[in-house]
């Protein structure tokens, strides 16, 4: 597994920092956001460290697909798949990315208006 010692999400993946884990596969981990923006707000990360969505897209074949499938499984388990959910990957500081380990936000449980923000 590729990790960075000072990465918050790598430390959560390594179980060095506690998190409320809601779903896990061999290559992905999903846990509740500590600052939720919706009734359901779960972060889905690859277990290997990739800085952002662009790095994830360039990573080994199938990893981005697995992260997105894990996000959908979270939506199913959380009961928001049928009513609808939003999956957001902030990429870069200008987009609001603050932890530089790629992560998808699974948001649902309320009406999510467009445009966001």
C-alpha positions as CSV (number, residue, x, y, z in Angstrom):
1,X,0.0,0.0,0.0
2,X,1.3,3.5,-0.9
3,X,0.9,6.0,1.9
4,X,2.4,9.3,3.1
5,X,3.3,9.6,6.8
6,X,1.8,13.1,7.2
7,X,-1.4,12.4,5.3
8,X,-4.5,12.5,7.5
9,X,-6.4,10.0,5.3
10,X,-3.5,7.6,5.0
11,X,-3.4,7.5,8.8
12,X,-7.1,6.8,9.0
13,X,-6.7,4.0,6.4
14,X,-3.8,2.6,8.6
15,X,-6.3,2.8,11.6
16,X,-3.8,5.2,13.4
17,X,-6.5,7.8,13.7
18,X,-10.1,6.8,14.6
19,X,-12.9,7.3,12.2
20,X,-16.5,6.0,11.9
21,X,-15.9,3.5,9.1
22,X,-19.1,2.6,7.2
23,X,-17.7,0.5,4.3
24,X,-14.4,-1.1,3.3
25,X,-13.1,-3.1,0.4
26,X,-9.5,-4.3,-0.3
27,X,-8.7,-1.0,-2.0
28,X,-11.2,1.6,-0.7
29,X,-12.4,2.9,2.7
30,X,-15.5,5.0,3.5
31,X,-16.0,6.9,6.7
32,X,-18.2,9.7,8.1
33,X,-17.1,13.3,7.6
34,X,-16.4,15.0,10.9
35,X,-17.9,18.2,9.5
36,X,-21.1,16.9,7.7
37,X,-22.8,19.2,5.2
38,X,-25.8,16.9,4.8
39,X,-27.6,14.3,7.0
40,X,-25.5,11.7,5.1
41,X,-21.9,12.9,4.5
42,X,-19.4,10.1,3.9
43,X,-15.9,10.3,2.5
44,X,-14.7,7.5,0.2
45,X,-10.9,7.2,-0.3
46,X,-8.6,4.8,-2.1
47,X,-6.4,3.0,0.4
48,X,-3.4,3.9,-1.7
49,X,-2.3,7.6,-1.5
50,X,-3.2,9.6,-4.6
51,X,-3.1,13.4,-4.3
52,X,-6.3,14.2,-6.2
53,X,-8.8,13.0,-8.8
54,X,-6.4,13.6,-11.6
55,X,-3.8,11.4,-10.0
56,X,-6.5,8.8,-9.3
57,X,-7.5,8.8,-13.0
58,X,-3.9,8.2,-13.9
59,X,-3.5,5.4,-11.4
60,X,-3.7,1.7,-12.0
61,X,-6.6,0.5,-14.1
62,X,-9.8,0.1,-12.2
63,X,-9.0,2.0,-9.0
64,X,-11.2,5.0,-9.8
65,X,-14.0,2.6,-10.8
66,X,-13.7,0.8,-7.5
67,X,-13.8,4.1,-5.5
68,X,-17.0,5.1,-7.3
69,X,-18.6,1.7,-6.8
70,X,-17.8,1.9,-3.1
71,X,-19.4,5.4,-3.1
72,X,-22.6,3.9,-4.6
73,X,-22.5,1.0,-2.1
74,X,-22.4,3.6,0.7
75,X,-25.4,5.4,-0.8
76,X,-27.3,2.0,-0.9
77,X,-26.4,1.2,2.7
78,X,-27.2,4.7,4.0
79,X,-30.6,4.6,2.3
80,X,-30.1,7.5,0.0
81,X,-29.5,5.8,-3.4
82,X,-33.2,5.8,-4.4
83,X,-34.0,9.4,-3.4
84,X,-30.7,10.7,-4.9
85,X,-27.2,11.6,-3.7
86,X,-24.3,13.8,-4.8
87,X,-20.8,12.5,-5.3
88,X,-18.2,15.3,-5.3
89,X,-14.4,15.1,-5.8
90,X,-12.8,18.5,-5.1
91,X,-9.5,18.6,-7.1
92,X,-7.0,21.3,-6.1
93,X,-7.1,24.2,-3.7
94,X,-9.2,26.4,-6.0
95,X,-12.0,23.8,-5.9
96,X,-11.9,23.6,-2.1
97,X,-9.7,20.5,-1.6
98,X,-8.1,20.7,1.8
99,X,-6.9,17.2,2.4
100,X,-4.6,16.1,-0.5
101,X,-5.6,12.5,-0.6
102,X,-8.3,12.0,-3.2
103,X,-11.7,11.6,-1.6
104,X,-15.2,11.5,-2.9
105,X,-17.9,13.1,-0.7
106,X,-21.2,11.1,-0.7
107,X,-23.9,13.6,0.3
108,X,-27.6,13.0,0.7
109,X,-30.5,12.9,3.0
110,X,-31.7,16.4,2.1
111,X,-32.6,18.4,-1.0
112,X,-29.3,19.3,-2.7
113,X,-29.9,22.4,-4.8
114,X,-27.9,23.4,-7.9
115,X,-25.6,25.2,-8.2
116,X,-23.8,24.1,-5.0
117,X,-22.0,26.4,-2.7
